[in-house]
Amino acid sequence: MSARTHTSTRTPAAGVDTRLPWWALALPVAAFVALFLLIADPGQAHAAAGSGDPAVGRFLESLQHTLSR
C-alpha cells in the first residue's frame, strides 16, 4: 500500500518584507574598505625597534627560549 505524499503550495504571507536593511550591506563594505586600506598602504606602518619597554623584550626572549627547548 503506497502512502500519498502531500505537496505544499504555500504562498508567502502578505506584508512580509524580505529586503535587507541598509546597514546589512554598508557595514561589511566599510569593514572591507578599511582592511583593504590598511593592507594597501604599508608605508604608514613603522617598526618601533628599540623604543618600548625593555621588560617586554626580555619577556619575548624568555618565551622564545622556553618554546625552543
Number of C-alpha atoms within 10 A of each C-alpha: 3 4 5 6 6 6 6 6 6 6 6 7 7 6 6 7 7 6 6 8 8 8 10 9 10 11 11 11 12 12 11 12 12 12 11 11 11 13 11 10 9 9 8 8 9 7 7 7 6 8 7 9 8 10 9 10 12 11 11 12 12 12 11 11 10 9 8 7 5
